[in-house]
Structures are given as structure tokens and as C-alpha cells.
């Protein structure tokens, strides 16, 4: 995955099979992780970094220089801790109007046994069809994951190689984003002297860090509430079934607080973090919080208001946000027995009482999802705010079958370079893991 140069101190450790580097370029911060993967395949974090970022608005690069500086500083901090120099990184993206669709492809087998060559032909035809569909749409393919193989109408075949069949088909789940935001983010990272190995939708990455395999099988929706964008990823039958985004998130709560109490955004963020909640309790009507003035030099004194007033402002925005989330879930068909479980993550998921609020607003069981499964993850990067970052490492260490990243022949020009492994070897290894 990532190319790394080892320092003398690093040579004292057992040699890693590979080194993975990840960047989460968000609206409020840029965070970096570096992990090494041993022969057993489990990633271990060896370096981490984080920097505040003022160059991104709702996941979009708005100030190239500031974004580059934050990317460079965060990765350099991680490199110093890890003792390695990174050249290639996995990057998450939440902007660009993330959208998902399903492309179905079927080829004729004429009754003979399905071979790896047949599978390659099927997937190559599917990827060609996807590129034809988005060529003039102004969008880029981030993911193209085969969800279900079909053999003569029998769905859910994990590995069709060796079956006798007349028809072989597959449903490919495709995630796209608007091309300009992808290119701008790609440019910001490359200007910081890092090559973008692949760009992953934030909901896909976060799901890898916080969801269990059983949840994916039974049906679950991951709701990642960042600072600028909320991403919703629906899973069922063990595969990603839909992805959507809402242009509303934690930063809107901060803006509402700043506006309602005429205070600075930095003070509003602090009020939200230290005193905010999604649910009020009786004592909140009596407990007071200090509101700093908008301009500390204008002579105005610090005001004091009941915490209940602050919570009322927060709840007003949460009502709007979860209304949008409910519409997105309904649009993606997340209903019935398989649509009862929601997992909240992202920085806003740290808000006190938000799980109970979400359960009432959505009418579903809700839990908070924190990163797990990463040895050596520092406490500073173990919160819900870093779920996407941790997920990038999980995907890098154990990638699934994604046609956006596997060469099936001539590779169209795009943001995600092909991995240096042969297509056949990569496909076989993934199919073996799924059986």
C-alpha cells in the first residue's frame, strides 16, 4: 500500500509486511494515521497526527494553501511518531454529493463450467458499463463493489467459479462523487507531496471501523455526523446497499449557537462541546452557562443563560438534521425488520443524549459507534470523531473486491491508481476470504 522509508530506529522492530497511511481531510480538522500490517494481517498503529483545518467548507477544499498546510502538518506529525516517511496515502471524501446506484450485468456461459476468465469478462463488462454511464455526467467513480453473483437466477453465490451455468450475472454497487471536488482534494494532498493511492467515500471507511459483520448481515444504517457533512451508509446481507449524504452537520449546530447568543463561533463550539446536549433534564433549567461576547473589546460583559436555552437551540437543529436523515433512509429503502438498527458516529455523536434523541426521531434502535480493531490506536484518535480515519486503515489492511481499484484490462484515467497486484491473484484472495 503506502511506500515508506524506515529510519534507523524503525529497523529495530520486526519488519512489517506493509505500511498503510491514511488521511481524513475534514471540515474542522485533518487527521493522519500510519499503521503497519504484519504477516497475520492485523494492522497496528505506529503514528498519528492531527491539525485544525480552516481551508475546507462542507468537505470541499475552499482554501488550497491552508488545506495543504494542514495535510502536511498532520502527516509530518504522524511520520515523526512512526519513524517512517510516507509517499502514498488513502484519503476519505465526504463532499461532492456522494450517491450510490446498482449496475446489473449478465453474460452467457452456454452451460460450461465458470472459469476465472469468465468472471473477469463479467466484471470487465460491468466496469465498462459503469464508465459509459458516468463518462459525461461530471462524476467520478469512487467504488464499484460486486454485491451479489447470480448463477442461472440463483442469487447470493459468493464464488461462482466451478459452477455449470447458462448465465452468470452480478449486481455492482457503485458510489460516485462530483469530479471537481475529488480533483481539488486530490490536488491539495499531492501539493503536500503525497500521492493519493485511492479516494474512499467517508461512509464506506467509517463502516469498516465501527460495524460488526453480524450488523451488516442483519441490516444496519451508519450515520456519520461530521462537522460539515452527514453521510448515511446502509448495509444489508453483508454488503453495502446504499449511500447518501446530507449537507447539514455539527458545524450547523455551532453556527446556530453563535447566532442565537451573539457569540463567536469558537466560543459556540466550546459551549456545544462542554455544556451541550441533545436531551434536557430538569436541572438544566437552573444550571447557568457563560456566554462570551461577540467582540471582547466592545465592553460587553459575559452573559449567563440557563443551560436549557442552549439545549433548545441544539435540539432545534437536530430536529432538522434527523428529519433529513429519516428521509434519506426512507429513500434508500431502509425499513422493515432489516431497518431497525442505526449506528451514530462522527464528532457530533459525542453530544450527550444524542443516541436517545436519534432513537426517538427515527423510531429505531440507536447506538454510538467508536473505532475498534486497531492495535496501538492512541486515545486521542480513538473517539467517534476519528471513525473514518480508522476505517481507512481497516480498508487498506483488508480491502474488499472493488472494481474501482482493480485492473481488469486497460484502466480508464481516474483518481485511484490500480494496485500493483495482478487482477486474478487479487480476485481469488478476496473470494477466498468471503467463503
Legacy VTK file of the C-alpha trace (Angstrom):
# vtk DataFile Version 3.0
C-alpha trace
ASCII
DATASET POLYDATA
POINTS 435 float
0.000 0.000 0.000
1.859 3.099 1.198
5.546 3.408 0.333
7.649 4.062 3.426
11.321 4.680 4.165
12.409 3.234 7.514
14.513 5.223 9.958
17.373 3.514 11.870
15.168 3.282 14.976
12.432 1.632 12.986
14.818 -1.117 11.848
14.870 -2.448 15.416
11.253 -3.596 15.078
10.233 -6.754 13.209
9.804 -5.930 9.536
6.192 -5.176 8.576
4.550 -6.817 5.596
3.215 -3.406 4.530
2.775 0.114 5.803
-0.559 1.907 5.356
-1.076 5.653 5.644
-4.464 7.366 5.836
-5.700 10.964 5.727
-9.111 12.263 6.759
-9.395 15.801 5.384
-12.447 17.158 7.169
-14.207 20.458 7.641
-12.772 21.064 11.105
-9.542 19.065 11.076
-7.076 16.987 9.102
-6.130 13.730 10.820
-3.494 11.186 9.817
-2.702 7.609 10.809
0.156 5.308 9.879
-0.123 1.578 10.550
1.970 -1.464 9.852
0.477 -4.815 8.890
2.285 -7.988 9.879
2.089 -11.442 8.380
-1.070 -12.187 10.386
-2.872 -9.326 8.627
-3.775 -7.278 11.712
-2.910 -3.564 11.480
-1.063 -1.822 14.301
-0.963 1.960 14.500
2.579 3.336 14.743
1.971 7.040 14.163
-0.819 9.598 14.400
-1.242 13.303 13.758
-3.991 15.915 13.724
-4.215 19.599 12.797
-7.065 22.088 12.778
-8.086 22.969 9.225
-9.610 26.263 8.095
-9.390 25.504 4.393
-12.350 23.143 3.977
-16.062 24.002 3.851
-18.627 21.178 4.000
-15.960 18.744 2.885
-14.960 20.925 -0.089
-11.494 22.425 -0.436
-12.121 26.163 -0.228
-8.585 27.379 0.501
-5.929 25.292 -1.216
-2.944 26.713 0.700
-4.496 26.259 4.143
-5.613 22.731 3.308
-2.147 21.800 2.026
-0.540 23.179 5.187
-2.887 21.195 7.443
-2.341 17.987 5.424
1.413 18.418 5.538
1.494 19.185 9.267
-0.770 16.285 10.246
1.183 13.749 8.191
4.563 15.043 9.366
3.417 14.632 12.973
2.398 11.046 12.230
5.659 10.366 10.376
7.764 11.591 13.303
5.876 9.311 15.687
6.155 6.317 13.344
9.742 6.904 12.264
8.858 6.446 8.578
8.493 8.689 5.553
5.210 8.275 3.703
4.746 8.702 -0.038
1.240 7.315 -0.712
-1.970 7.669 1.287
-5.579 6.575 1.377
-7.861 9.616 1.537
-11.516 9.930 2.536
-14.054 12.232 0.905
-17.491 13.262 2.153
-18.249 16.060 -0.333
-19.306 16.022 -3.952
-22.857 14.840 -3.385
-21.998 11.196 -2.722
-24.551 8.981 -4.437
-24.999 5.267 -4.999
-26.628 3.108 -7.642
-26.668 -0.526 -8.734
-25.485 -1.752 -12.131
-26.611 -5.270 -13.129
-24.631 -7.252 -15.709
-25.150 -10.743 -17.150
-23.142 -12.796 -19.642
-23.786 -16.084 -21.447
-21.852 -19.132 -20.233
-23.543 -21.711 -22.546
-23.638 -24.471 -19.966
-19.916 -24.896 -19.372
-18.134 -24.531 -16.047
-17.486 -20.958 -14.958
-13.786 -20.109 -15.050
-11.805 -17.167 -13.658
-11.679 -15.879 -17.244
-15.499 -15.795 -17.328
-15.553 -13.910 -14.061
-13.002 -11.445 -15.384
-15.087 -10.910 -18.531
-18.236 -10.326 -16.461
-16.610 -7.783 -14.168
-14.785 -6.047 -17.017
-18.082 -5.647 -18.863
-19.663 -4.287 -15.696
-16.928 -1.734 -15.172
-17.076 -0.655 -18.826
-20.821 -0.156 -18.472
-20.310 1.955 -15.354
-17.735 4.167 -17.058
-20.008 4.573 -20.077
-22.819 5.696 -17.750
-20.762 8.319 -15.891
-18.441 9.435 -18.709
-20.355 12.649 -19.454
-22.003 13.074 -16.061
-19.272 15.146 -14.408
-18.892 12.483 -11.729
-16.074 10.144 -10.686
-16.342 6.516 -9.584
-15.092 6.027 -6.035
-16.274 2.447 -5.505
-17.718 -0.335 -7.641
-18.271 -3.314 -5.365
-19.852 -6.541 -6.679
-22.650 -7.221 -4.220
-24.234 -10.473 -5.401
-23.280 -13.032 -8.036
-26.169 -14.766 -9.793
-25.913 -18.198 -11.448
-28.907 -19.046 -13.640
-31.121 -16.872 -11.465
-29.783 -18.198 -8.151
-28.776 -15.132 -6.147
-26.242 -14.788 -3.385
-23.483 -17.002 -4.829
-20.229 -15.991 -3.155
-17.758 -17.658 -5.521
-19.290 -18.796 -8.832
-16.064 -20.286 -10.252
-16.563 -24.006 -10.972
-20.362 -23.895 -11.334
-22.004 -25.142 -14.516
-24.337 -22.441 -15.816
-26.035 -20.875 -18.785
-25.996 -17.327 -17.401
-23.649 -15.593 -14.974
-24.646 -12.225 -13.533
-23.630 -9.737 -10.899
-25.060 -6.662 -9.193
-22.382 -3.976 -8.755
-22.926 -1.294 -6.146
-21.463 1.962 -7.474
-20.608 5.072 -5.446
-19.818 8.284 -7.289
-18.996 11.879 -6.401
-18.806 15.083 -8.407
-15.445 15.192 -10.180
-14.277 18.761 -9.329
-14.327 18.237 -5.515
-12.427 14.963 -5.980
-9.798 16.633 -8.118
-9.412 19.573 -5.739
-8.911 17.279 -2.765
-6.512 15.156 -4.803
-4.557 18.311 -5.725
-4.381 19.542 -2.118
-2.931 16.218 -0.948
-0.482 15.972 -3.847
0.664 19.564 -3.278
1.616 18.382 0.223
3.985 15.927 -1.534
1.820 12.838 -1.024
0.462 10.569 -3.750
-3.204 9.616 -3.465
-3.372 5.838 -3.579
-7.167 5.792 -3.507
-10.049 8.036 -2.515
-12.759 6.380 -0.414
-16.231 7.599 0.498
-16.221 8.508 4.181
-19.277 6.347 4.909
-17.539 3.288 3.473
-14.441 3.906 5.586
-16.333 4.640 8.809
-18.425 1.491 8.366
-15.258 -0.605 8.306
-14.224 0.796 11.682
-17.445 0.626 13.707
-19.791 -2.024 12.289
-19.721 -5.725 13.091
-20.187 -8.418 10.465
-23.428 -9.521 12.129
-24.832 -5.988 11.946
-24.029 -5.853 8.237
-25.802 -9.159 7.724
-28.944 -8.289 9.676
-29.262 -4.742 8.337
-27.831 -1.518 9.739
-27.510 2.143 8.811
-24.336 4.002 9.728
-24.905 7.738 10.215
-21.650 9.685 10.354
-22.248 13.261 11.520
-19.135 15.256 10.803
-18.548 18.994 11.045
-19.785 19.882 7.562
-21.474 16.823 6.040
-23.540 13.896 7.325
-23.043 10.617 5.463
-25.506 7.722 5.632
-24.432 4.201 4.634
-26.997 1.378 4.601
-25.897 -2.260 4.835
-27.821 -5.498 4.444
-26.994 -9.104 3.667
-23.360 -8.406 4.480
-22.893 -5.793 1.731
-23.245 -2.050 1.290
-26.741 -1.444 -0.067
-26.917 2.334 -0.346
-25.105 5.565 0.450
-26.255 9.159 0.661
-25.155 12.464 2.164
-26.876 15.409 3.834
-25.428 18.915 3.654
-26.016 19.552 7.345
-23.906 18.509 10.306
-22.291 19.539 13.581
-20.999 22.829 12.227
-24.588 23.969 11.716
-25.281 23.427 15.415
-22.263 25.591 16.229
-23.455 28.303 13.841
-26.937 28.254 15.407
-25.475 28.692 18.891
-23.260 31.572 17.733
-26.207 33.287 16.089
-28.718 32.696 18.892
-26.421 34.003 21.640
-24.400 36.558 19.629
-21.054 34.953 20.376
-18.028 33.867 18.372
-18.013 30.522 16.585
-15.047 29.330 18.645
-16.963 30.121 21.839
-20.090 28.457 20.419
-18.129 25.287 19.650
-16.819 25.253 23.197
-20.342 25.740 24.587
-21.609 22.855 22.465
-18.773 20.556 23.484
-18.687 21.301 27.218
-22.310 22.122 28.029
-24.389 20.954 25.076
-26.779 18.024 24.994
-29.492 16.576 22.830
-31.806 15.893 25.766
-32.629 18.253 28.620
-33.047 17.263 32.266
-34.836 19.307 34.978
-31.629 20.714 36.456
-30.747 22.285 33.086
-33.350 24.969 33.836
-31.275 26.070 36.846
-27.673 25.424 35.786
-26.196 28.514 34.133
-23.591 28.736 31.357
-21.421 31.736 30.493
-21.800 33.298 27.026
-18.725 35.299 25.935
-19.483 38.487 23.970
-19.111 38.556 20.202
-16.433 41.241 20.474
-14.451 41.055 23.722
-13.244 44.636 23.200
-16.657 46.297 22.974
-17.110 46.471 26.725
-19.981 43.982 26.928
-19.939 41.646 29.900
-20.198 37.883 29.783
-23.867 36.875 29.910
-25.264 33.919 31.788
-28.176 31.832 30.484
-29.775 28.583 31.653
-28.280 25.503 30.034
-31.822 24.618 28.928
-31.734 27.549 26.470
-28.535 26.225 24.913
-30.025 22.742 24.627
-33.173 24.155 23.000
-31.047 25.687 20.220
-29.195 22.414 19.722
-32.418 20.410 19.598
-33.869 22.761 17.013
-31.048 21.944 14.605
-31.102 18.239 15.469
-34.807 18.131 14.588
-33.951 19.412 11.103
-30.932 17.143 10.712
-32.665 13.931 11.739
-35.635 14.835 9.574
-33.238 14.853 6.609
-31.644 11.609 7.789
-35.059 9.929 8.075
-35.919 10.988 4.508
-32.607 9.629 3.219
-33.132 6.292 4.982
-36.633 6.003 3.575
-35.396 6.840 0.077
-32.800 4.042 0.338
-35.486 1.552 1.406
-34.187 1.154 4.946
-37.368 -0.100 6.568
-38.998 -3.239 7.942
-37.270 -5.779 10.209
-33.921 -5.225 8.455
-34.113 -1.476 9.047
-34.246 -1.262 12.813
-30.622 -0.641 13.778
-28.786 2.695 13.403
-25.207 3.398 14.447
-24.141 7.008 15.015
-20.537 8.105 14.620
-18.595 11.245 13.710
-17.683 14.075 16.072
-21.291 15.133 16.771
-22.063 11.622 18.063
-20.218 12.666 21.245
-23.065 15.040 22.100
-24.685 13.982 25.380
-28.002 12.176 24.893
-27.859 12.099 21.102
-28.454 8.322 20.900
-31.731 8.654 22.801
-32.720 11.683 20.718
-31.982 9.809 17.483
-33.919 6.747 18.653
-36.988 8.889 19.217
-36.591 10.866 15.996
-36.004 7.828 13.785
-38.075 5.233 15.624
-35.150 2.821 15.617
-32.602 1.304 17.961
-29.520 3.521 18.064
-26.033 3.002 19.423
-22.841 5.076 19.269
-20.077 3.571 17.094
-16.432 4.071 18.041
-13.370 2.807 16.165
-12.304 -0.699 17.099
-9.953 -3.409 15.970
-6.828 -1.249 15.676
-3.960 -2.142 17.996
-1.894 0.804 19.151
-4.577 3.394 18.368
-3.810 6.398 20.606
-6.551 7.642 22.899
-6.627 10.953 21.023
-7.667 9.102 17.849
-9.991 6.573 19.461
-13.091 8.779 19.584
-16.116 8.850 17.291
-14.557 11.844 15.520
-11.883 9.557 14.063
-14.048 6.660 12.865
-13.462 7.450 9.186
-9.707 7.703 9.686
-9.541 4.345 11.491
-11.721 2.810 8.789
-9.277 3.853 6.076
-6.637 1.740 7.801
-9.026 -1.238 8.032
-9.849 -0.992 4.319
-6.185 -0.665 3.430
-5.238 -3.702 5.511
-8.110 -5.893 4.311
-9.544 -4.459 1.103
-12.677 -5.934 -0.390
-13.380 -6.546 -4.067
-13.652 -3.061 -5.582
-13.562 -2.651 -9.364
-12.571 0.980 -8.961
-9.204 -0.225 -7.664
-8.576 -3.499 -9.519
-7.239 -3.526 -13.105
-9.383 -5.608 -15.460
-7.586 -4.569 -18.625
-6.935 -1.039 -19.928
-7.576 1.248 -16.980
-9.501 4.465 -17.668
-7.878 7.604 -16.380
-9.038 8.377 -12.858
-8.051 9.287 -9.333
-7.494 5.792 -7.933
-4.415 4.046 -9.333
-4.513 0.276 -9.671
-2.785 -1.785 -7.043
0.459 -3.459 -8.112
-1.027 -6.930 -7.642
-2.365 -8.943 -10.589
-6.122 -8.879 -11.088
-6.510 -12.628 -10.858
-4.493 -13.005 -7.671
-6.376 -10.135 -6.027
-9.774 -11.500 -7.024
-9.016 -15.037 -5.870
-7.748 -13.836 -2.485
-10.878 -11.751 -1.906
-13.235 -14.562 -2.918
-11.426 -16.978 -0.596
-11.933 -14.594 2.332
-15.664 -14.421 1.576
-16.211 -18.198 1.596
LINES 1 436
435 0 1 2 3 4 5 6 7 8 9 10 11 12 13 14 15 16 17 18 19 20 21 22 23 24 25 26 27 28 29 30 31 32 33 34 35 36 37 38 39 40 41 42 43 44 45 46 47 48 49 50 51 52 53 54 55 56 57 58 59 60 61 62 63 64 65 66 67 68 69 70 71 72 73 74 75 76 77 78 79 80 81 82 83 84 85 86 87 88 89 90 91 92 93 94 95 96 97 98 99 100 101 102 103 104 105 106 107 108 109 110 111 112 113 114 115 116 117 118 119 120 121 122 123 124 125 126 127 128 129 130 131 132 133 134 135 136 137 138 139 140 141 142 143 144 145 146 147 148 149 150 151 152 153 154 155 156 157 158 159 160 161 162 163 164 165 166 167 168 169 170 171 172 173 174 175 176 177 178 179 180 181 182 183 184 185 186 187 188 189 190 191 192 193 194 195 196 197 198 199 200 201 202 203 204 205 206 207 208 209 210 211 212 213 214 215 216 217 218 219 220 221 222 223 224 225 226 227 228 229 230 231 232 233 234 235 236 237 238 239 240 241 242 243 244 245 246 247 248 249 250 251 252 253 254 255 256 257 258 259 260 261 262 263 264 265 266 267 268 269 270 271 272 273 274 275 276 277 278 279 280 281 282 283 284 285 286 287 288 289 290 291 292 293 294 295 296 297 298 299 300 301 302 303 304 305 306 307 308 309 310 311 312 313 314 315 316 317 318 319 320 321 322 323 324 325 326 327 328 329 330 331 332 333 334 335 336 337 338 339 340 341 342 343 344 345 346 347 348 349 350 351 352 353 354 355 356 357 358 359 360 361 362 363 364 365 366 367 368 369 370 371 372 373 374 375 376 377 378 379 380 381 382 383 384 385 386 387 388 389 390 391 392 393 394 395 396 397 398 399 400 401 402 403 404 405 406 407 408 409 410 411 412 413 414 415 416 417 418 419 420 421 422 423 424 425 426 427 428 429 430 431 432 433 434
